Amino acid sequence: MTEDKQTFIDKKLRPLPRWIFMSRWLQAPLYLGLIVAQGVYVWQFWIELVHLISMMADKSMTETALMLVVLGLIDVVMISNLLVMVIVGGWETFVSRLELENHPDQPEWLSHVNAGVLKVKLATAIIGISSIHLLKTFINAASYDEKTLMWQTLIHITFVLSAVAIAYTEKLVTSAHKQH
């Protein structure tokens, strides 16, 4: 049987797997939506920065208020970084290759990204964001009741334990693949 005839038979007999594989492109609008969401975060960052500058010009800002606004800016940046990881890593892993090899701006982590690595990176990014929120809460602790402080701390600890479990699971899976 010639190669052309075999290819035709494979195509004719295997439409379902082809359609299933093509369905990954249904995720494209989701990633485009995340890019729009990142634009919203850029807008939010500039609003907060202008607010910070105007408060500094009025000399009406306390050190605590300054710290809270700066932590808010850091929070926006960390969430934006999380969005970049999800958009770039998710697209590369689940939709299509970006073909960034040898591009000077290719993120270092993208060369070895897979679903497991992406989960670990996302979990650690979420811990960073949660840490900023928890720090903001503790700086302004007088404004919160004890129950709120306790729950935010427990939620943060849950994120940390989840990230450790995800990283450990990924390490076990990677070790098992290396042995085979």
Backbone hydrogen bonds, N-H to C=O, Kabsch-Sander energy under -0.5 kcal/mol:
donor,donor_aa,acceptor,acceptor_aa,energy
6,Q,2,T,-2.2
7,T,3,E,-2.6
8,F,4,D,-2.3
9,I,5,K,-2.3
10,D,6,Q,-2.8
11,K,7,T,-2.5
12,K,8,F,-2.6
13,L,9,I,-2.9
14,R,10,D,-1.2
18,R,14,R,-1.3
19,W,15,P,-2.7
20,I,16,L,-2.7
21,F,17,P,-2.5
22,M,18,R,-2.4
23,S,19,W,-1.3
24,R,21,F,-1.3
25,W,22,M,-2.0
26,L,23,S,-2.0
27,Q,24,R,-1.7
28,A,25,W,-1.2
30,L,27,Q,-0.6
31,Y,27,Q,-1.9
32,L,28,A,-2.3
33,G,29,P,-2.2
34,L,30,L,-1.7
35,I,31,Y,-1.6
36,V,32,L,-1.8
37,A,33,G,-2.3
38,Q,34,L,-2.2
39,G,35,I,-1.8
40,V,36,V,-1.8
41,Y,37,A,-1.9
42,V,38,Q,-2.1
43,W,39,G,-2.2
44,Q,40,V,-2.6
45,F,41,Y,-2.5
46,W,42,V,-2.1
47,I,43,W,-2.1
48,E,44,Q,-2.4
49,L,45,F,-2.5
50,V,46,W,-2.5
51,H,47,I,-2.2
52,L,48,E,-2.4
53,I,49,L,-2.6
54,S,50,V,-2.6
55,M,51,H,-2.2
56,M,52,L,-2.1
57,A,53,I,-2.3
58,D,54,S,-1.6
59,K,56,M,-0.7
60,S,55,M,-1.6
61,M,55,M,-0.5
66,L,62,T,-2.5
67,M,63,E,-2.5
68,L,64,T,-2.4
69,V,65,A,-2.2
70,V,66,L,-2.6
71,L,67,M,-2.6
72,G,68,L,-1.8
73,L,69,V,-2.0
74,I,70,V,-2.5
75,D,71,L,-2.5
76,V,72,G,-2.0
77,V,73,L,-2.2
78,M,74,I,-2.7
79,I,75,D,-2.4
80,S,76,V,-2.2
81,N,77,V,-2.5
82,L,78,M,-2.3
83,L,79,I,-2.3
84,V,80,S,-2.2
85,M,81,N,-2.4
86,V,82,L,-2.4
87,I,83,L,-3.2
88,V,84,V,-2.7
89,G,84,V,-0.6
89,G,85,M,-1.6
90,G,85,M,-0.6
90,G,86,V,-1.7
91,W,87,I,-2.1
92,E,88,V,-2.4
93,T,89,G,-2.3
94,F,90,G,-3.2
95,V,90,G,-0.6
95,V,91,W,-2.0
96,S,91,W,-1.9
103,H,100,L,-2.7
106,Q,103,H,-1.8
110,L,107,P,-1.1
111,S,107,P,-0.5
111,S,108,E,-1.0
112,H,109,W,-1.0
113,V,110,L,-1.1
118,L,114,N,-2.8
119,K,115,A,-2.0
120,V,116,G,-2.0
121,K,117,V,-2.6
122,L,118,L,-2.6
123,A,119,K,-2.5
124,T,120,V,-2.4
125,A,121,K,-2.1
126,I,122,L,-2.5
127,I,123,A,-1.8
128,G,124,T,-2.0
129,I,125,A,-2.3
130,S,126,I,-2.8
131,S,127,I,-2.6
132,I,128,G,-1.8
133,H,129,I,-2.2
134,L,130,S,-2.7
135,L,131,S,-2.7
136,K,132,I,-2.6
137,T,133,H,-2.2
138,F,134,L,-2.6
139,I,135,L,-2.6
140,N,136,K,-1.6
141,A,138,F,-1.3
143,S,140,N,-2.1
144,Y,141,A,-1.9
149,L,145,D,-2.0
150,M,146,E,-2.5
151,W,147,K,-2.7
152,Q,148,T,-2.5
153,T,149,L,-2.0
154,L,150,M,-2.6
155,I,151,W,-2.7
156,H,152,Q,-2.2
157,I,153,T,-2.6
158,T,154,L,-2.3
159,F,155,I,-2.2
160,V,156,H,-2.4
161,L,157,I,-2.8
162,S,158,T,-2.6
163,A,159,F,-2.5
164,V,160,V,-2.4
165,A,161,L,-2.4
166,I,162,S,-2.7
167,A,163,A,-2.8
168,Y,164,V,-2.6
169,T,165,A,-2.5
170,E,166,I,-2.5
171,K,167,A,-2.3
172,L,168,Y,-2.4
173,V,169,T,-2.5
174,T,170,E,-2.6
175,S,171,K,-2.5
176,A,172,L,-2.3
177,H,173,V,-2.0
178,K,174,T,-1.9
179,Q,175,S,-1.5
180,H,176,A,-0.8
